[in-house]
């Protein structure tokens, strides 16, 4: 009998339920996985509150790591006993569990140098950081980026990776504690948006030019200031909407602010091809195994504490990565 977190209606953290559940034998293309750790991601709240609609009742969580216990017919990617990690979208929903079925196509073998907890803390964030740094823009040494939520899980990975590429990193944070964390992981400058004008400060730091790229995971409350922080023909990358979805806008605004570029990428489109996923995973795994990028697990929860974990996440009480230890 497995322990799982489910929800039968959309809403706040209180809709999550911690229950017992039977796990069937794996079907065609499936694996039964004994989980050791699962990731807590802001995207989880979008499933829970209905921003990402899914059939209900549903499991929760899209990222985990563990050991393959059984394989179904036609599974050739992994074998029983393999250490694996995974992330995805609807096809991997249900990671908040002690044991589960998961598509074998979603699994990646885990290098011995990377623990299950580290894997659960970085598979989604690491692959997201990988495509942001290696696919979105042709970065050159000396380029400057503005990184929102710089003390978050993706933020800490991106800032470290950016320094490996020779970039200047300006990070936004909400507290002095988060500023110190961001600076310790590669941010050259931090801006506390609680009391500083982000766009104005960016212009001061860049001698009036603006940054080459903005990575904005906040959304509604930062959208315009992000555009105002870009240099002429700079790139705005909308990575998430933690403050709410962005209201409709006239594309002429991009021309008025300097012939800007705007993109809203999704991880699924960068890992749908197995060879590209393998390449991106290989890069982030190599950086972590070599110690060039550190994964900070600053919050650990039991599955039974999922409600509190979601409350902490939405209250922006977390830094770095958060996981469930199973």
C-alpha positions in Angstrom: 0.0 0.0 0.0 1.5 3.4 -1.1 1.0 6.7 0.5 0.0 9.5 -1.9 -1.1 13.1 -2.0 -4.2 13.8 -4.1 -6.8 16.4 -4.7 -10.4 16.1 -5.9 -11.3 19.8 -6.3 -9.2 22.8 -7.2 -8.4 25.5 -4.6 -5.9 26.4 -2.0 -3.4 24.1 -0.2 -6.2 22.8 2.0 -7.7 20.7 -0.9 -4.6 18.3 -0.8 -5.3 14.9 0.8 -2.7 12.4 2.2 -4.2 8.9 1.6 -3.4 5.2 1.1 -3.5 3.9 -2.4 -2.8 0.5 -4.2 -0.3 0.5 -7.0 -1.0 -1.8 -9.9 1.5 -3.8 -11.9 3.2 -1.8 -14.7 1.5 -1.9 -18.1 3.0 -1.5 -21.5 5.8 1.1 -21.4 5.4 1.7 -17.7 7.7 1.3 -14.7 6.8 0.8 -11.0 9.0 3.1 -9.1 9.9 3.1 -5.4 10.4 6.8 -4.7 13.0 8.2 -2.4 12.4 11.9 -2.9 10.0 14.1 -4.8 10.4 17.7 -5.9 8.2 20.7 -4.9 7.8 23.1 -7.7 5.7 26.3 -8.2 4.1 24.6 -11.2 2.5 22.2 -8.7 0.3 25.0 -7.4 -1.0 25.7 -10.9 -2.4 22.1 -11.1 -3.9 22.5 -7.6 -5.6 25.8 -8.2 -6.9 25.0 -11.7 -4.5 27.2 -13.7 -3.4 24.0 -15.4 -6.7 22.0 -15.7 -6.5 18.2 -15.2 -9.1 15.5 -14.7 -10.0 15.0 -11.1 -9.3 13.3 -8.7 -5.6 13.6 -9.5 -2.2 13.0 -8.0 0.2 15.9 -7.4 3.7 16.7 -8.4 5.7 16.1 -11.6 9.2 15.4 -10.4 10.8 12.6 -8.4 13.7 10.1 -8.0 13.9 6.6 -6.9 14.6 2.9 -7.8 12.9 0.9 -10.5 11.1 -2.0 -8.9 9.3 -3.6 -11.9 9.0 -3.0 -15.6 6.1 -3.5 -18.0 6.1 -5.0 -21.5 8.2 -3.2 -24.1 10.3 -1.3 -21.6 13.9 -1.2 -22.8 15.2 2.2 -21.4 15.7 1.0 -17.9 15.9 -2.3 -15.8 14.9 -3.3 -12.3 17.3 -1.8 -9.8 18.2 1.3 -11.8 18.5 4.6 -10.0 16.4 7.1 -12.0 15.0 10.5 -11.9 12.2 12.1 -14.0 10.2 15.2 -14.7 7.5 16.1 -17.1 4.0 17.6 -17.1 0.7 15.8 -17.1 2.2 12.5 -18.0 4.3 12.4 -14.8 1.7 14.0 -12.5 1.6 12.0 -9.2 5.1 12.4 -7.9 3.9 13.0 -4.3 3.9 9.3 -3.5 5.9 6.6 -1.9 5.4 4.3 -4.9 3.9 4.8 -8.3 3.7 3.9 -12.0 5.5 6.2 -14.4 6.1 6.2 -18.2 9.5 4.6 -18.8 10.1 7.3 -21.5 10.1 10.0 -18.8 13.0 8.4 -16.9 16.6 9.3 -16.9 19.3 7.2 -15.3 20.9 8.9 -12.4 24.7 9.2 -12.2 26.2 7.6 -9.1 27.6 11.0 -8.1 24.1 12.5 -7.7 21.9 11.6 -4.7 18.2 11.0 -4.9 17.5 14.1 -2.9 19.7 16.2 -5.2 18.0 14.7 -8.2 14.5 15.5 -6.9 15.6 19.0 -6.1 17.1 19.8 -9.6 15.7 17.6 -12.4 13.0 20.1 -13.4 14.9 23.1 -12.3 18.1 21.8 -13.9 16.6 21.0 -17.2 14.8 24.4 -17.2 18.1 26.1 -16.5 19.8 24.1 -19.2 17.4 25.1 -22.0 17.4 28.7 -20.8 21.2 28.9 -20.9 21.8 26.7 -23.9 18.8 27.1 -26.2 17.0 30.4 -25.8 19.8 32.9 -26.6 23.3 32.8 -28.0 25.1 34.1 -25.0 28.6 35.7 -25.2 31.0 36.5 -22.4 30.2 40.0 -21.2 26.5 39.8 -21.8 24.2 41.0 -19.0 21.0 39.3 -17.7 18.3 40.3 -15.3 17.1 37.3 -13.3 13.9 37.5 -11.3 13.5 35.3 -8.2 17.3 35.0 -8.1 17.3 33.2 -4.7 14.8 30.5 -6.0 15.6 27.0 -7.2 16.0 27.9 -10.9 17.5 31.3 -10.0 20.4 29.8 -8.1 21.2 27.3 -10.9 20.9 29.9 -13.7 23.1 32.4 -11.9 25.8 29.8 -11.3 25.6 28.7 -15.0 25.7 32.3 -16.2 29.0 32.9 -14.4 30.4 29.8 -16.1 29.6 31.5 -19.4 31.1 34.8 -18.3 27.9 36.8 -18.0 27.0 39.6 -15.6 24.0 38.7 -13.5 21.6 41.2 -11.9 19.1 39.4 -9.6 15.9 40.6 -8.0 15.0 39.5 -4.5 12.5 40.4 -1.8 14.7 40.4 1.4 18.3 41.0 2.4 18.6 37.3 3.4 17.7 36.3 -0.2 20.1 39.0 -1.5 23.0 37.3 0.4 22.0 33.9 -1.0 21.8 35.2 -4.5 25.2 36.9 -4.3 26.8 33.7 -2.9 25.6 31.9 -6.0 26.9 34.2 -8.7 24.8 37.4 -8.8 27.0 40.4 -9.4 24.3 42.8 -8.2 20.9 42.3 -6.5 17.9 44.6 -6.5 15.4 44.4 -3.6 12.1 45.0 -5.4 10.4 45.6 -2.1 11.8 49.1 -2.0 13.8 49.6 -5.2 12.6 50.5 -8.7 13.9 47.6 -10.7 14.1 49.2 -14.1 15.6 52.4 -12.8 18.3 50.5 -10.9 19.0 48.3 -13.9 19.6 51.4 -16.0 22.0 52.7 -13.4 23.9 49.4 -13.3 24.2 49.2 -17.1 25.1 52.9 -17.8 21.7 53.5 -19.2 21.9 50.7 -21.8 19.8 47.9 -20.2 20.3 44.2 -20.1 20.5 41.7 -23.0 18.0 39.2 -21.6 15.4 39.2 -18.8 14.4 35.9 -17.3 11.0 36.7 -15.6 9.3 33.9 -13.6 7.1 36.4 -11.7 4.7 37.5 -14.4 2.0 40.1 -13.9 3.7 42.3 -11.3 7.0 42.5 -13.1 6.2 42.4 -16.8 6.4 46.1 -17.6 9.5 46.7 -15.5 11.2 43.8 -17.2 10.5 45.3 -20.6 11.8 48.6 -19.3 15.0 46.9 -18.2 16.0 45.6 -21.7 18.4 47.2 -24.1 17.3 48.0 -27.6 16.3 44.7 -29.4 16.8 42.8 -26.1 14.9 39.5 -25.3 12.2 39.1 -22.6 11.8 35.5 -21.5 8.6 34.8 -19.6 9.4 31.7 -17.6 6.5 31.7 -15.2 3.7 33.7 -13.6 4.0 33.4 -9.8 2.3 36.8 -9.3 -0.5 36.1 -11.8 -0.9 35.8 -15.6 0.1 38.7 -17.7 -2.8 40.8 -19.0 -3.2 41.2 -22.8 -1.1 43.9 -24.3 -0.6 45.6 -27.7 2.5 44.2 -29.5 3.3 47.7 -30.5 4.5 48.1 -27.0 7.6 46.0 -28.0 8.4 48.4 -30.8 7.9 51.5 -28.6 10.3 50.1 -26.0 13.1 49.3 -28.4 12.1 46.6 -30.9 12.1 44.1 -28.2 11.7 40.3 -28.5 9.3 38.3 -26.3 9.1 34.5 -25.8 7.1 32.3 -23.4 8.9 28.9 -23.6 7.8 25.6 -21.9 10.1 22.9 -20.7 8.0 20.2 -22.4 9.0 21.6 -25.8 12.7 21.2 -25.0 12.6 17.7 -23.7 10.0 16.1 -26.0 12.9 14.9 -28.2 14.7 12.2 -26.3 18.1 13.0 -27.8 17.8 16.7 -26.8 16.6 15.8 -23.3 19.6 13.5 -22.9 21.9 16.2 -24.1 20.5 18.9 -21.7 20.4 16.4 -18.8 24.0 15.4 -19.5 25.1 19.0 -19.3 23.5 19.8 -16.0 24.4 16.4 -14.5 28.0 17.0 -15.4 28.1 20.5 -13.9 26.6 19.2 -10.7 28.8 16.1 -10.4 31.9 18.2 -11.0 30.9 20.7 -8.3 30.6 23.6 -10.8 26.9 24.1 -9.9 25.7 23.5 -6.4 22.1 22.5 -5.6 20.8 24.1 -2.4 18.1 22.1 -0.7 16.9 24.6 1.9 13.5 23.0 2.7 12.6 19.3 3.3 9.1 18.1 4.0 7.3 14.8 4.7 4.6 13.9 2.2 2.1 14.3 5.1 3.1 18.0 5.3 2.2 18.8 1.6 -0.4 21.4 2.7 2.2 23.3 4.7 4.7 23.0 1.9 2.4 24.6 -0.6 1.6 27.4 1.9 5.3 28.1 2.4 5.9 28.1 -1.4 3.1 30.5 -2.2 4.0 32.8 0.7 7.6 33.0 -0.8 9.1 31.7 2.4 11.3 29.3 0.6 14.8 29.7 -1.0 16.7 27.4 -3.3 15.0 24.0 -3.8 12.4 22.3 -1.8 11.8 18.5 -1.7 9.7 15.8 -0.1 11.8 13.1 1.7 10.0 9.8 1.4 
